[in-house]
Amino acid sequence: MESLKRYYRMDRRAIHLLRFFLEAYDGIAGLSTIDARAGLVVLHVAPGCEDEVAALIEEMQQDILLQPVEPPMEGRGAAEAGGLF
């Protein structure tokens, strides 16, 4: 089974916090930064861990900007991806 990709725009100063929490929950999701300046990240959610990741995101949204966004278009920067930013 393939991981599920979830895209978020977040406070760029908090990317390291999200990465830290995901690593603490060993194996539920990986995080890749697409555009650090824009705070655009993608979570690669492990199969069967969707509820755990959703709960973690919901908890973190109480303290930091963390908004789901549409995936950026191939070959275009985050700033050009349909006006996400």
VMD Tcl script that draws the C-alpha trace (Angstrom):
set ca {
  {0.00 0.00 0.00}
  {1.22 3.48 -0.83}
  {1.42 6.38 1.60}
  {-1.22 9.08 1.43}
  {0.02 12.61 0.68}
  {-1.44 15.53 2.63}
  {-0.33 19.08 1.81}
  {-0.27 21.90 4.34}
  {0.70 25.54 4.57}
  {2.12 26.34 7.96}
  {4.14 28.84 9.92}
  {7.58 28.21 8.49}
  {9.12 28.74 11.93}
  {7.22 25.68 13.19}
  {8.18 23.15 10.50}
  {10.80 21.66 12.81}
  {8.17 21.18 15.55}
  {5.87 19.22 13.26}
  {8.82 17.09 12.11}
  {9.79 16.47 15.75}
  {6.28 15.33 16.73}
  {5.96 13.06 13.70}
  {9.28 11.43 14.53}
  {8.09 10.88 18.10}
  {5.11 8.93 16.73}
  {7.48 6.45 15.09}
  {6.42 5.69 11.54}
  {2.98 7.31 11.26}
  {4.10 9.88 8.69}
  {7.09 11.47 7.04}
  {7.40 15.17 6.35}
  {8.97 16.84 3.31}
  {9.36 20.58 2.90}
  {8.27 21.75 -0.56}
  {8.85 25.47 -0.07}
  {10.35 26.57 3.25}
  {9.78 30.29 2.64}
  {6.07 29.72 2.00}
  {5.75 27.09 4.73}
  {4.51 24.49 2.25}
  {4.98 20.90 3.39}
  {3.71 17.46 2.46}
  {3.01 14.65 4.89}
  {3.43 11.10 3.65}
  {0.94 9.31 5.89}
  {1.47 5.61 6.45}
  {-1.47 3.34 5.60}
  {-3.73 2.87 8.61}
  {-2.34 5.92 10.44}
  {-4.70 8.52 8.98}
  {-6.69 8.99 12.20}
  {-3.59 9.39 14.35}
  {-2.11 11.98 11.99}
  {-5.42 13.85 11.78}
  {-5.59 13.98 15.60}
  {-2.02 15.28 15.81}
  {-2.68 17.95 13.16}
  {-5.89 19.02 14.89}
  {-4.04 19.37 18.20}
  {-1.21 21.38 16.63}
  {-3.66 23.70 14.84}
  {-4.64 25.09 18.23}
  {-1.15 26.57 18.62}
  {0.26 27.17 15.13}
  {-0.89 28.03 11.62}
  {-1.39 24.69 9.88}
  {-3.86 24.75 6.98}
  {-4.58 22.01 4.44}
  {-3.97 23.11 0.84}
  {-4.28 21.65 -2.63}
  {-1.13 20.01 -4.04}
  {1.03 22.41 -6.06}
  {1.02 21.88 -9.80}
  {3.96 20.01 -11.32}
  {6.76 22.23 -12.54}
  {5.47 25.38 -10.81}
  {6.67 27.01 -7.64}
  {4.43 27.32 -4.60}
  {3.83 31.00 -5.25}
  {2.52 30.18 -8.71}
  {0.43 27.15 -7.74}
  {-3.01 28.56 -8.15}
  {-2.65 31.46 -5.76}
  {-2.11 29.37 -2.64}
  {-0.04 32.13 -1.11}
}
mol new
graphics top color blue
foreach p $ca { graphics top sphere $p radius 0.5 }
foreach p [lrange $ca 0 end-1] q [lrange $ca 1 end] { graphics top cylinder $p $q radius 0.2 }
display resetview
